[in-house]
Structure formats: C-alpha cells, structure tokens
Amino acid sequence: MTKVTSGVKIASEGLAAIPYLASLSTRERTDLARRCRVRAFEKGAIVFSEGQAATGVWVVLGGRVRLARSSPRGREQALHTESVGATLAEVPLFDGGGYVATAVTEDDARLLFVPGRELLALCRRRPEVAFGVIAVLARRLRGFAALIEDLALRDVTARLSRFLLMEARRAGSDVFDLPGTRDDVAARLGTVRELISRSLAQLRRAGAISVQGRRIRIIDRRLAAR
C-alpha cells in the first residue's frame, strides 16, 4: 500500500542530495521539485516491477530498497540494496527499455519520483548532469561485475564469508545481525536458504563465527576470509 504526500521543500531537499544535480541553482532545484512526487511505501511494497515501462527516476529519501530479478520459476537474485540518497532506474530511462529489476522496500520507506522527461531535458541543457549520471551507471556496472565474479568463481561458503565480513565492516563491529532472513541472504548471494544454513554451520564448525538466530559474531577473521 502506498500514499502520496506533498511538499516541494521535501522534494527539493531530496534533489539536493543527488550528486549529479549538485550544480543546479536553488531556483532550478525548486522548479524541478514542483514536478516531482514524494511517496511513502510500507515494508514489502513494490515500487516498480521488472519489465514495466520506466517513466522516471526514484530517489530514496528514507528506508531501504532491494533491487532483484526473478527467474520463470520464481527464484530471486538480489542485485543491490540501496538506502538514503541513492537513485534508482537511470538505465531504463536512458535506454528506453523496461525496468531492469523489481524494487521492493525492505522496511517502511519514502521515495521521491523525478519525471524522466524533466531529467532528460536537464541532461540536454547541462552536460555536467549527464556526466554525473554516467558516473553513477559506471559505479553500478562495477558492482555488477563484482557480483558476477562472486557467482562464477566462489562457492556459496566463500560468498557467505565475504558477505559476513562486509556486514561486520558496515556495522563497525564483529557482532551484528543478519540483514533480513536467511532467504533474503540467499537471494543476495544467488543461492537457496538450505545452502546458506549449511554454510553458516560449516563456518561455525571451523571456528570462524558463532551463530545465535540472526546474531553473528566473527571469531576468527582469517578463517572467515577463506
């Protein structure tokens, strides 16, 4: 379920946080903000669906959004998860195709919708905006290359080890909670829940980690970085 909220001020602040729009003047940002919409989404809501025609770009103002693709049999592969300040859906806007993935909120979230025609007009008038969008797409491409490397060259336990160390770094502690269920972790790592549970048990037996529900403790970083 979603609800539409108004507020040029909220929209303008959201636009100001986008690096490739940093060169806009206050007046230009305000004019663009009047054409945008702020939407509130409940946890688990679909923001847009894979293959659907894209009419604009989304900016995450609050919460987290997971981007994932699904196979014909329903198996999900998470591509990336974004939080406050991230932009979504530049690719289909610029290539004219449908959304590359389905966007689902991981918790209650608020997003800003920027109409595509307005952003494309800005790119034509302001080359620095276009180059900024290119930089975002280039970083995302590097992320996808790393994901492909993980899926192709590392087994599930190695991918899980890498994931756990990244989560520990993000949390700033060797003790942290898994971000979601084991099904969610499996979707991020391109596997299934059963193999995630098996890999957690393997790392626990090796003395690399301890596991209590969703709570993970890194005991031996050398073993965890197998």
Phi and psi in degrees as a GROMACS rama.xvg file:
@    title "Ramachandran Plot"
@    xaxis  label "Phi"
@    yaxis  label "Psi"
@TYPE xy
-129.194  160.529  THR-2
-139.059  145.417  LYS-3
-92.4561  131.046  VAL-4
-118.21  156.075  THR-5
-110.119  164.997  SER-6
147.15  97.2929  GLY-7
-61.9593  -34.8776  VAL-8
-63.5048  -44.7056  LYS-9
-62.5709  -44.3723  ILE-10
-63.0535  -41.8558  ALA-11
-64.6256  -40.5794  SER-12
-65.1607  -37.9938  GLU-13
-64.4946  -41.1666  GLY-14
-65.8859  -36.6145  LEU-15
-63.9236  -23.6618  ALA-16
-83.201  -7.91795  ALA-17
-85.694  117.057  ILE-18
-53.9565  -40.2368  PRO-19
-77.7644  -1.60262  TYR-20
-109.719  9.52115  LEU-21
-63.5367  -25.6108  ALA-22
-79.0747  -8.89465  SER-23
-69.7593  143.948  LEU-24
-74.3442  166.041  SER-25
-58.2866  -40.7721  THR-26
-65.2902  -44.0139  ARG-27
-62.6885  -40.878  GLU-28
-64.6456  -41.5978  ARG-29
-65.2181  -41.2827  THR-30
-61.6303  -42.4467  ASP-31
-67.5367  -40.3863  LEU-32
-59.0403  -33.9934  ALA-33
-64.8313  -21.5136  ARG-34
-97.0446  -2.3001  ARG-35
-96.8827  167.936  CYS-36
-130.575  139.856  ARG-37
-102.31  129.191  VAL-38
-125.993  140.488  ARG-39
-103.241  131.996  ALA-40
-120.726  139.325  PHE-41
-79.8123  160.955  GLU-42
-55.8093  134.281  LYS-43
84.2718  3.90434  GLY-44
-78.4487  148.04  ALA-45
-90.3948  120.328  ILE-46
-78.8594  -47.1684  VAL-47
-154.44  160.661  PHE-48
-113.957  146.559  SER-49
-52.6249  129.891  GLU-50
89.8869  -18.6663  GLY-51
-66.1263  144.638  GLN-52
-62.7154  133.661  ALA-53
-94.5976  129.083  ALA-54
-115.801  1.6756  THR-55
-179.915  -175.404  GLY-56
-109.775  146.41  VAL-57
-110.612  142.026  TRP-58
-120.122  129.387  VAL-59
-81.5134  115.661  VAL-60
-95.9515  -25.7396  LEU-61
-162.853  145.605  GLY-62
88.0172  -168.275  GLY-63
-131.675  144.858  ARG-64
-128.68  129.159  VAL-65
-100.258  132.234  ARG-66
-104.408  125.263  LEU-67
-146.384  153.086  ALA-68
-111.19  151.586  ARG-69
-122.84  144.263  SER-70
-82.3525  165.362  SER-71
-56.5972  -25.1216  PRO-72
-89.4881  1.54379  ARG-73
93.4667  0.945614  GLY-74
-74.5319  136.087  ARG-75
-105.707  139.063  GLU-76
-120.977  111.204  GLN-77
-71.9104  132.981  ALA-78
-93.6434  -47.1148  LEU-79
-166.542  160.101  HIS-80
-121.29  133.219  THR-81
-120.033  150.268  GLU-82
-126.511  -162.152  SER-83
-52.4931  131.457  VAL-84
96.8326  -13.364  GLY-85
-79.5997  151.506  ALA-86
-112.074  148.659  THR-87
-129.431  143.776  LEU-88
83.1237  26.0369  ALA-89
-66.0925  -37.9841  GLU-90
-57.2906  -56.4038  VAL-91
-65.4253  -26.6255  PRO-92
-65.0899  -40.5877  LEU-93
-87.8387  -24.6824  PHE-94
-99.7317  -4.71868  ASP-95
79.5279  2.60956  GLY-96
-90.3543  -172.309  GLY-97
-80.8321  171.972  GLY-98
-56.6071  137.505  TYR-99
-71.0119  -30.3229  VAL-100
-147.257  172.044  ALA-101
-94.3263  135.471  THR-102
-105.373  123.505  ALA-103
-126.36  134.466  VAL-104
-75.4542  134.509  THR-105
-87.9986  -14.5232  GLU-106
-156.433  -178.354  ASP-107
-57.1841  133.783  ASP-108
-141.282  158.26  ALA-109
-128.429  129.755  ARG-110
-128.629  153.096  LEU-111
-108.525  129.295  LEU-112
-100.657  123.596  PHE-113
-107.928  115.428  VAL-114
-56.1988  135.963  PRO-115
-61.7516  -39.6989  GLY-116
-63.0418  -33.0625  ARG-117
-70.8791  -42.3932  GLU-118
-67.6443  -40.4944  LEU-119
-63.9431  -38.3006  LEU-120
-64.0243  -39.8721  ALA-121
-61.9206  -41.6943  LEU-122
-63.0874  -35.2722  CYS-123
-70.5366  -37.7829  ARG-124
-81.6967  -33.1939  ARG-125
-125.507  94.6547  ARG-126
-54.7551  -31.0827  PRO-127
-64.9167  -29.3311  GLU-128
-68.9797  -44.4775  VAL-129
-61.1888  -43.1406  ALA-130
-65.9263  -33.0982  PHE-131
-65.531  -40.5035  GLY-132
-64.2271  -41.5043  VAL-133
-58.8361  -40.4583  ILE-134
-63.5777  -40.4549  ALA-135
-62.0364  -45.7123  VAL-136
-65.8135  -35.6826  LEU-137
-65.8356  -42.6605  ALA-138
-63.5361  -38.955  ARG-139
-67.5921  -36.8418  ARG-140
-62.6309  -40.3785  LEU-141
-62.4179  -38.7398  ARG-142
-63.4751  -40.8388  GLY-143
-67.6293  -35.4942  PHE-144
-63.0004  -40.1863  ALA-145
-65.6732  -37.795  ALA-146
-63.9595  -43.4603  LEU-147
-62.2612  -41.1684  ILE-148
-60.7202  -44.4896  GLU-149
-59.9768  -47.692  ASP-150
-66.0976  -34.8338  LEU-151
-87.5551  -33.3047  ALA-152
-112.134  -10.801  LEU-153
-121.077  141.518  ARG-154
-76.861  174.847  ASP-155
-60.2783  -42.8624  VAL-156
-63.8504  -40.004  THR-157
-66.3836  -40.3285  ALA-158
-65.4401  -40.4249  ARG-159
-65.587  -41.9439  LEU-160
-57.4409  -47.35  SER-161
-61.3902  -42.8089  ARG-162
-62.2495  -44.6492  PHE-163
-64.2665  -40.6738  LEU-164
-65.6471  -36.2006  LEU-165
-66.7483  -39.7823  MET-166
-66.9271  -37.1417  GLU-167
-63.6897  -41.0846  ALA-168
-63.989  -41.7594  ARG-169
-64.7861  -37.8947  ARG-170
-78.7322  -17.9076  ALA-171
70.7823  25.1541  GLY-172
-157.738  151.985  SER-173
-80.0907  -3.56937  ASP-174
-116.648  123.847  VAL-175
-158.471  167.634  PHE-176
-100.614  141.493  ASP-177
-57.6659  137.223  LEU-178
-79.5495  79.1139  PRO-179
111.609  -173.287  GLY-180
-78.5868  173.5  THR-181
-67.1204  -28.4638  ARG-182
-63.3299  -41.742  ASP-183
-63.2784  -43.6934  ASP-184
-63.2528  -41.4077  VAL-185
-60.2595  -41.3076  ALA-186
-63.6406  -37.188  ALA-187
-68.0119  -33.0406  ARG-188
-99.5789  5.87953  LEU-189
70.5146  38.738  GLY-190
-144.424  -158.467  THR-191
-122.941  162.519  VAL-192
-55.2789  -41.9739  ARG-193
-59.7275  -41.1292  GLU-194
-72.5777  -31.1096  LEU-195
-64.9573  -46.003  ILE-196
-61.3657  -41.0512  SER-197
-65.0399  -40.5309  ARG-198
-69.7719  -37.9076  SER-199
-60.7747  -42.8075  LEU-200
-63.628  -39.3144  ALA-201
-64.1801  -44.1513  GLN-202
-66.9698  -34.6274  LEU-203
-66.7054  -44.4799  ARG-204
-63.7299  -32.4226  ARG-205
-75.958  -9.27659  ALA-206
83.6063  14.0025  GLY-207
-80.7749  -34.4254  ALA-208
-142.585  167.07  ILE-209
-121.895  150.242  SER-210
-131.685  128.655  VAL-211
-138.751  96.7715  GLN-212
66.2191  -123.4  GLY-213
-89.8395  -8.98528  ARG-214
-79.961  124.622  ARG-215
-115.904  138.83  ILE-216
-124.602  125.221  ARG-217
-80.6158  116.842  ILE-218
-95.5065  -43.1787  ILE-219
-133.62  103.178  ASP-220
-64.4094  -32.3924  ARG-221
-63.4042  -45.2024  ARG-222
-69.0978  -36.8478  LEU-223
-66.9404  -28.0792  ALA-224
-90.7562  31.7276  ALA-225
